[in-house]
Structures are given as structure tokens and as C-alpha cells.
Amino acid sequence: MTILSRKVRIQGRVQGVGYRAWTQQQARQHGLVGWVRNCVNGDVEALLQGPQADVDAMLEACWQGPPAAQVSQVLAEDCPQPRCNRFEVTA
């Protein structure tokens, strides 16, 4: 099975609304590993690693986010990285 590694930047009203915790929960439900963190410019950035179908499903979910989020853009790019062991919220 091929494992994808995608770096994602989520833009909009995504900080202060529980987006990182939501992302961690959703990623774990999709069986993904990686991380999620806030950016200084107000975006949220994540690394998603897993099978293509699961990564793609998570990318679609990122457009929704938690109830208080207002996502305006989800940008994803391939990003070869060493395999993570779990999904973490980082600083």
C-alpha cells in the first residue's frame, strides 16, 4: 500500500475555534498520522500521512472543520517526510 504525505494549509476563520483538536480527532478516525499546528498568520497547517483514499477524505473534511470554523481555502501539496508514529497537535 502506498502511503501519501501531504502538507495542508487551511485558511479562513480557523484559529480559536477548535480546529486543531477537530483535525486531530478526524485524522485519527481516518487512520492518519502526522501533525497540526497554528501559523502566525492565522492559518492552520497540517501534515497528513496515510493511504490516498484516507488522505483525500481528510482533505475534503478540512473544508468543513468544526462548527465555528469558516474555511475559505484548503491548499495541499505533496511533501515527502519521514513516517510519523501518531497524529499530534503541535505548538
Secondary structure per residue as TSV (DSSP state, phi and psi in degrees):
chain	resnum	aa	ss	phi	psi
A	1	M	-	360.0	132.5
A	2	T	-	-83.2	132.4
A	3	I	E	-104.2	124.8
A	4	L	E	-91.6	152.6
A	5	S	E	-131.4	112.2
A	6	R	E	-124.0	132.4
A	7	K	E	-93.2	132.1
A	8	V	E	-125.5	137.7
A	9	R	E	-120.5	123.9
A	10	I	E	-109.4	126.8
A	11	Q	E	-116.0	156.4
A	12	G	E	124.7	-151.9
A	13	R	E	-88.8	88.1
A	14	V	-	-127.3	-2.4
A	15	Q	S	-108.3	143.6
A	16	G	S	79.7	12.7
A	17	V	S	-124.9	9.3
A	18	G	S	82.5	19.9
A	19	Y	H	-64.8	-39.7
A	20	R	H	-65.2	-46.1
A	21	A	H	-63.7	-40.1
A	22	W	H	-62.1	-43.8
A	23	T	H	-61.3	-44.0
A	24	Q	H	-60.1	-45.8
A	25	Q	H	-62.3	-47.3
A	26	Q	H	-64.2	-42.4
A	27	A	H	-61.9	-42.9
A	28	R	H	-64.7	-38.1
A	29	Q	H	-64.4	-31.4
A	30	H	T	-86.8	0.3
A	31	G	T	74.5	24.6
A	32	L	-	-95.0	157.5
A	33	V	E	-122.1	165.1
A	34	G	E	143.3	-142.4
A	35	W	E	-156.5	166.4
A	36	V	E	-143.5	143.6
A	37	R	E	-153.9	159.5
A	38	N	E	-81.7	148.1
A	39	C	-	-105.4	155.0
A	40	V	T	-64.9	-22.8
A	41	N	T	-86.8	2.9
A	42	G	S	100.1	-8.4
A	43	D	-	-78.5	170.0
A	44	V	E	-118.7	137.9
A	45	E	E	-120.6	142.4
A	46	A	E	-142.6	153.5
A	47	L	E	-115.0	121.2
A	48	L	E	-112.9	126.2
A	49	Q	E	-128.8	132.5
A	50	G	E	163.4	-173.3
A	51	P	E	-61.2	148.8
A	52	Q	H	-53.8	-45.3
A	53	A	H	-61.1	-38.6
A	54	D	H	-72.9	-40.2
A	55	V	H	-63.3	-44.8
A	56	D	H	-61.1	-41.7
A	57	A	H	-63.5	-39.2
A	58	M	H	-68.0	-38.8
A	59	L	H	-60.9	-39.5
A	60	E	H	-64.9	-41.3
A	61	A	H	-64.2	-32.6
A	62	C	H	-59.7	-26.3
A	63	W	T	-67.3	-27.1
A	64	Q	T	-87.1	-58.3
A	65	G	-	68.6	-172.8
A	66	P	S	-70.3	166.8
A	67	P	T	-53.9	-37.7
A	68	A	T	-83.7	-7.0
A	69	A	-	-76.4	151.3
A	70	Q	E	-132.1	94.5
A	71	V	E	-84.4	128.5
A	72	S	E	-106.4	-21.2
A	73	Q	E	-159.3	139.9
A	74	V	E	-127.6	112.7
A	75	L	E	-110.6	129.8
A	76	A	E	-131.4	143.2
A	77	E	E	-143.3	148.4
A	78	D	E	-62.0	140.9
A	79	C	-	-149.7	85.2
A	80	P	-	-57.0	123.7
A	81	Q	-	-140.7	155.4
A	82	P	-	-59.2	146.5
A	83	R	-	-64.1	130.2
A	84	C	-	-80.6	162.7
A	85	N	S	-97.1	-25.2
A	86	R	S	-155.7	-179.3
A	87	F	E	-106.3	124.3
A	88	E	E	-124.2	149.6
A	89	V	E	-93.2	123.0
A	90	T	-	-110.9	170.9
A	91	A	-	-66.1	360.0
